[in-house]
Every structure is written in C-alpha cells, then in structure tokens.
Amino acid sequence: MTLHIDHVSKQFGDFTAVDDLSFTVPKGEMYGLLGANGAGKTTTFRMILDILKPSDGNISWDGRVVDHRLVGYLPEERGLYPKSPVRDQLVFLASLKGIRSAEAKRAVKSWLERLEIPQYETMRVEQLSKGNQQKVQLVAALIHNPELLILDEPFSGLDPVNVEILKREVLALRDAGTTIVFSSHRMEHVEELCQHIGILKGGRAVVSGDVTSIKSRYEEPDLFLETDRIDVVTALPVVRAVEPHKTGHLVRLASFDDSDAVLGALVQAGASVKTFMRQPVSLNDIFIKEVGQHVS
C-alpha cells in the first residue's frame, strides 16, 4: 500500500496554496512534510482526506482513490467535544468509521492503557490537561486501526515524558506497517522519526528526499571547538571565521582538509583541547536556510 501525491496543485481563486507537489510514501514508512505556517501542509492533508479536491494532479492510495475509512487524522487544532466524557465520544467517533460499540469500547480501554491514561475514561475532556487531551485525540485517530495515518503536530502541548510515550506508540504503528505522514516544527523529532522529508515554501517543495542525503548536500566544512587558545585558531590563514557557539566556538573552514592544520597549531601551542569535532548540519539549519524562518 503506497500513498502517491502526483503533481498536485490547489488554487483558491488567484491564490495558489499548493503548487505542483509530488511525493510517495510506501507502506510502513513515516514521511515528514515540513514548512512554516501557511506553507501548504494543512491544505495537502485536507486533499489527502478528500475534504478538498486538488485543482490539478492526482492523489491515490495503492492506485485507488483514498478511502477516508482507512485514514486516521490527528489535526493540529483540538477536535474534541469538551463536555463529553472521553469514552463516550471515542466510541461515537469510532462508529463513524464503522466500528461497533462493543469493539470500540474494548479498543478505547486498550489505547488508554497504552497511553497511560486509563483513569480518564469517564471524565469530561475539559477536565483533562492539554497534554492528556492530545493523547485522547490521538486515540480518536487510531481507534479504527487506520492503514494511513496523518499526524499534524502530534507532540504539541506534551511534556518530555509524554512525548516519549507517543513516540513509542507511533514507532510501533510504523513498524507494524502503518503508513504515516508527519508534520512538526520540532526538527529533532523529524530527524529521529522520518527517513524521507519534504520542506514546503509558498506551496512548493523546496527540499525533498532522503534525510541523510539531504544533510550531506548542505554540510559545511565547520568545526566545533572547545579550547583555551582560540586565539591560535583565529590567526590561522585557513580559518575563514570563528564564532561563539554553545560552550565553545564554531570554526569555519574552506575545506575540512584544513582541520589538520587547526589541530596541529593547537598541539604546537600546547593548548588544552576539550572538544574537536566536525559540526554536523541539522534539519533546523536546512529549514532556516531554505525557508528563512527559525523553528522551535
């Protein structure tokens, strides 16, 4: 089962929200769809869900029109009924996907236990913290065992412990064969979870492909250095710039081959060197370079 987005565009009058977008997500893979607010991510999700029709192009699931009953969707905005008890509304939402009441109640109990919130089964959603509401909303997306799962900012409002709980379950779903499209402004989560990504700007994909290959294309010959003789490094002709960075300095070189000259000069000067390492490029660095916005 493969999700195909094939040269898809979406116009609203004179405004183009998505412009000639293509990507493929095979069964059991998690694809990161990234971009600043307004880049076209949500519009793309709504087209996959058949809420919106593409102006051009085609979206298919294993060569056929995407069946919404096979899809789970966790939107960025809360979509729960605040006055309704957790179990009642999850059973209702499951019924919309064709799940019978008895089966849905068993699934609710199982998922609440897996997400470590079984004590909230009979409580109203408004009585829960934002993080626990997010967990309940995830159950709503998963209760019918979807083949395709769309996660839009799934870790929003979660503390680090609950982020790890959700990541554990999402990875288990991926490993069991669920196809996942994932969006987040937390690039460290994207790097950890996704093998392939697309970065959107103005509705167009400005970066796409395998994460490792993308990072190699953007890699710079920079060193991260912690030493008591940064003056020695600054004076070297092979060094283009030295910038304070975290607990040390970022040393920018014309070529990484020049790192031997940097290390040799420090040794000759009798310098104390705590850290001497190549500075890896991050998805956050690439995002800022291509989109021009910092994400956090």
C-alpha positions as CSV (number, residue, x, y, z in Angstrom):
1,M,0.0,0.0,0.0
2,T,1.6,3.3,-1.1
3,L,0.4,6.9,-0.9
4,H,1.1,8.8,-4.2
5,I,0.9,12.6,-4.4
6,D,1.3,13.2,-8.1
7,H,1.9,16.8,-9.4
8,V,-0.9,18.1,-7.1
9,S,-1.9,21.8,-7.0
10,K,-4.6,23.7,-5.2
11,Q,-5.9,27.2,-6.0
12,F,-8.3,29.3,-4.1
13,G,-9.2,32.0,-6.6
14,D,-5.9,33.7,-7.5
15,F,-4.1,32.2,-4.6
16,T,-2.0,29.0,-5.0
17,A,-1.9,27.1,-1.7
18,V,-0.1,24.0,-3.1
19,D,1.9,24.2,-6.3
20,D,2.9,21.0,-8.3
21,L,3.6,18.9,-5.2
22,S,4.7,15.3,-5.6
23,F,5.9,12.7,-3.1
24,T,5.4,9.0,-2.4
25,V,5.1,7.2,1.0
26,P,5.3,3.4,0.9
27,K,3.7,1.1,3.4
28,G,5.4,1.2,6.8
29,E,7.2,4.5,6.3
30,M,6.9,7.8,8.1
31,Y,7.2,10.9,5.8
32,G,7.9,14.3,7.2
33,L,6.0,17.1,5.5
34,L,7.5,20.4,6.8
35,G,7.1,24.1,6.3
36,A,6.3,27.3,8.1
37,N,2.7,28.3,8.9
38,G,0.9,28.9,5.6
39,A,3.3,26.8,3.5
40,G,0.5,24.4,2.3
41,K,0.8,21.5,4.7
42,T,-2.8,21.5,6.1
43,T,-4.2,22.1,2.6
44,T,-2.3,19.0,1.5
45,F,-3.6,17.0,4.4
46,R,-7.2,18.0,3.6
47,M,-6.7,16.9,0.0
48,I,-5.4,13.5,1.1
49,L,-8.5,13.3,3.3
50,D,-10.7,14.3,0.3
51,I,-12.0,17.3,2.3
52,L,-10.6,19.4,-0.5
53,K,-10.3,18.4,-4.2
54,P,-7.0,19.2,-6.0
55,S,-7.2,21.8,-8.7
56,D,-4.6,19.7,-10.7
57,G,-2.9,16.4,-10.2
58,N,-3.9,13.2,-8.5
59,I,-3.8,11.6,-5.0
60,S,-4.1,7.8,-4.7
61,W,-3.7,5.1,-2.2
62,D,-2.3,1.9,-3.8
63,G,-3.6,3.2,-7.2
64,R,-7.1,4.0,-6.0
65,V,-8.9,6.9,-4.5
66,V,-8.1,7.3,-0.8
67,D,-10.9,5.8,1.3
68,H,-11.4,8.0,4.4
69,R,-12.3,5.0,6.4
70,L,-8.8,3.7,6.1
71,V,-7.3,7.0,7.3
72,G,-6.6,8.4,10.8
73,Y,-6.1,12.1,11.2
74,L,-4.7,14.0,14.2
75,P,-5.2,17.7,13.4
76,E,-3.1,20.4,14.9
77,E,-6.2,22.1,16.4
78,R,-8.2,20.3,19.1
79,G,-11.2,18.5,17.6
80,L,-12.8,17.0,20.7
81,Y,-16.1,17.8,22.4
82,P,-15.1,19.4,25.8
83,K,-18.3,18.5,27.7
84,S,-18.4,14.9,26.5
85,P,-16.8,12.0,28.5
86,V,-13.7,10.5,26.9
87,R,-15.1,7.0,26.4
88,D,-18.4,8.2,25.0
89,Q,-17.0,10.4,22.3
90,L,-14.3,8.0,21.3
91,V,-16.9,5.3,20.9
92,F,-19.0,7.7,18.8
93,L,-16.1,8.7,16.6
94,A,-15.3,5.0,16.1
95,S,-18.9,4.4,15.0
96,L,-18.3,6.9,12.2
97,K,-15.6,4.6,10.9
98,G,-17.9,1.6,11.0
99,I,-16.7,0.2,14.4
100,R,-19.4,-1.5,16.5
101,S,-19.9,-0.2,20.1
102,A,-18.6,-3.3,21.9
103,E,-15.4,-3.4,19.8
104,A,-14.9,0.3,20.2
105,K,-15.2,0.1,24.0
106,R,-12.5,-2.6,24.1
107,A,-10.3,-0.5,21.8
108,V,-10.8,2.6,23.9
109,K,-9.8,0.8,27.1
110,S,-6.7,-0.8,25.4
111,W,-5.5,2.5,23.9
112,L,-6.0,4.5,27.1
113,E,-3.9,1.9,28.9
114,R,-1.2,2.0,26.3
115,L,-1.0,5.8,26.6
116,E,-1.1,5.6,30.4
117,I,-4.3,7.5,31.0
118,P,-6.9,4.8,31.8
119,Q,-8.1,6.8,34.8
120,Y,-9.6,9.4,32.5
121,E,-12.0,7.1,30.7
122,T,-15.2,8.5,32.2
123,M,-14.0,12.1,32.7
124,R,-15.1,15.0,30.5
125,V,-12.4,16.2,28.1
126,E,-12.4,19.7,29.6
127,Q,-11.3,18.2,32.9
128,L,-8.0,16.9,31.3
129,S,-4.8,18.8,30.8
130,K,-3.8,19.9,27.3
131,G,-1.3,17.0,27.0
132,N,-3.9,14.4,28.0
133,Q,-6.4,15.9,25.6
134,Q,-3.8,15.4,22.9
135,K,-3.5,11.8,23.9
136,V,-7.3,11.3,23.7
137,Q,-7.3,13.0,20.3
138,L,-4.6,10.5,19.2
139,V,-6.8,7.6,20.3
140,A,-9.6,9.1,18.1
141,A,-7.2,8.9,15.1
142,L,-6.1,5.4,15.8
143,I,-9.2,3.6,17.2
144,H,-10.2,2.1,13.8
145,N,-6.7,0.8,13.1
146,P,-6.0,3.0,10.0
147,E,-3.8,1.9,7.2
148,L,-2.8,5.6,6.6
149,L,-2.2,8.0,9.5
150,I,-1.7,11.8,9.2
151,L,-0.2,13.4,12.3
152,D,-0.1,17.2,12.3
153,E,2.0,18.5,15.3
154,P,1.3,15.3,17.4
155,F,3.6,16.3,20.2
156,S,2.1,19.8,20.8
157,G,1.4,20.5,24.4
158,L,3.2,17.4,25.7
159,D,5.9,17.3,28.4
160,P,9.0,15.3,27.6
161,V,7.7,12.1,29.3
162,N,4.5,12.1,27.3
163,V,6.4,12.9,24.1
164,E,8.3,9.7,24.6
165,I,5.1,7.7,25.2
166,L,3.6,9.0,22.0
167,K,6.8,8.4,20.0
168,R,6.9,4.9,21.3
169,E,3.4,4.2,20.1
170,V,3.9,6.0,16.7
171,L,7.0,4.0,16.0
172,A,5.2,0.8,16.9
173,L,2.5,1.6,14.4
174,R,5.1,2.4,11.7
175,D,6.9,-0.9,12.4
176,A,3.6,-2.8,12.2
177,G,3.1,-1.4,8.7
178,T,1.1,1.8,9.1
179,T,1.9,4.4,6.6
180,I,2.4,7.8,8.3
181,V,2.6,11.4,7.1
182,F,4.0,13.5,9.9
183,S,4.3,17.3,10.3
184,S,6.1,19.1,13.1
185,H,8.1,22.2,13.8
186,R,10.4,20.2,16.1
187,M,13.1,19.2,13.7
188,E,14.8,16.9,16.1
189,H,11.6,14.8,16.1
190,V,11.6,14.7,12.4
191,E,15.2,13.6,12.2
192,E,14.5,10.8,14.7
193,L,11.3,9.5,13.1
194,C,11.4,10.1,9.3
195,Q,13.6,8.7,6.6
196,H,12.3,11.0,3.8
197,I,11.0,14.6,4.1
198,G,9.7,17.4,2.0
199,I,10.0,21.1,3.0
200,L,7.4,23.4,1.6
201,K,7.7,27.1,0.9
202,G,4.8,29.0,-0.7
203,G,3.1,25.7,-1.6
204,R,6.2,24.3,-3.4
205,A,8.6,21.7,-2.3
206,V,12.0,23.4,-2.0
207,V,13.7,20.4,-0.5
208,S,12.7,16.7,-0.7
209,G,14.3,13.3,-0.4
210,D,16.2,11.1,2.0
211,V,17.2,12.9,5.2
212,T,20.8,11.6,5.2
213,S,21.3,12.6,1.5
214,I,19.8,16.0,2.1
215,K,22.0,16.7,5.1
216,S,25.1,15.6,3.1
217,R,24.3,18.2,0.4
218,Y,24.1,21.0,2.9
219,E,27.1,20.0,5.0
220,E,29.7,22.7,5.6
221,P,33.4,22.3,6.5
222,D,32.9,23.6,10.0
223,L,34.4,22.5,13.3
224,F,33.1,22.7,16.8
225,L,36.0,23.5,19.1
226,E,36.4,23.9,22.9
227,T,39.9,25.1,23.7
228,D,41.7,27.7,25.9
229,R,43.7,29.0,22.9
230,I,41.1,30.1,20.4
231,D,43.4,33.0,19.5
232,V,45.7,30.4,17.9
233,V,42.9,29.2,15.7
234,T,41.7,32.7,14.8
235,A,45.2,33.7,13.5
236,L,45.4,30.7,11.0
237,P,45.1,31.7,7.3
238,V,42.9,28.6,6.6
239,V,40.3,29.7,9.0
240,R,37.5,31.8,7.4
241,A,35.7,32.8,10.6
242,V,35.4,31.9,14.3
243,E,32.0,32.4,16.0
244,P,31.0,31.7,19.6
245,H,28.8,28.6,19.7
246,K,27.3,27.0,22.8
247,T,30.2,26.2,25.2
248,G,32.9,26.8,22.6
249,H,33.4,28.1,19.1
250,L,32.3,27.3,15.6
251,V,35.3,27.4,13.3
252,R,34.5,27.9,9.6
253,L,37.0,26.4,7.1
254,A,37.3,26.5,3.3
255,S,37.8,22.7,3.3
256,F,37.5,20.1,6.0
257,D,41.0,19.0,5.0
258,D,42.2,22.2,6.7
259,S,41.2,20.7,10.1
260,D,44.6,19.0,10.3
261,A,46.3,22.4,10.3
262,V,44.0,23.7,13.0
263,L,44.7,20.7,15.3
264,G,48.5,20.9,14.5
265,A,48.6,24.5,15.5
266,L,46.8,23.9,18.8
267,V,49.2,21.0,19.7
268,Q,52.2,23.1,18.8
269,A,50.9,25.9,21.0
270,G,50.4,23.5,23.9
271,A,46.7,24.3,24.0
272,S,44.2,22.4,26.1
273,V,41.6,21.0,23.7
274,K,38.4,19.7,25.3
275,T,36.3,19.2,22.1
276,F,37.4,19.0,18.4
277,M,34.7,17.7,16.1
278,R,33.1,18.2,12.8
279,Q,29.9,20.4,13.2
280,P,27.0,18.4,11.8
281,V,24.3,20.1,9.8
282,S,20.8,19.8,11.2
283,L,17.4,19.8,9.6
284,N,16.8,23.0,11.6
285,D,19.8,24.6,9.8
286,I,18.5,23.5,6.4
287,F,15.0,24.7,7.3
288,I,16.2,28.2,8.2
289,K,18.4,28.3,5.0
290,E,15.5,27.4,2.7
291,V,12.5,28.8,4.4
292,G,14.2,31.8,6.1
293,Q,12.4,31.2,9.5
294,H,13.6,29.8,12.8
295,V,11.6,27.0,14.2
296,S,11.5,25.9,17.9
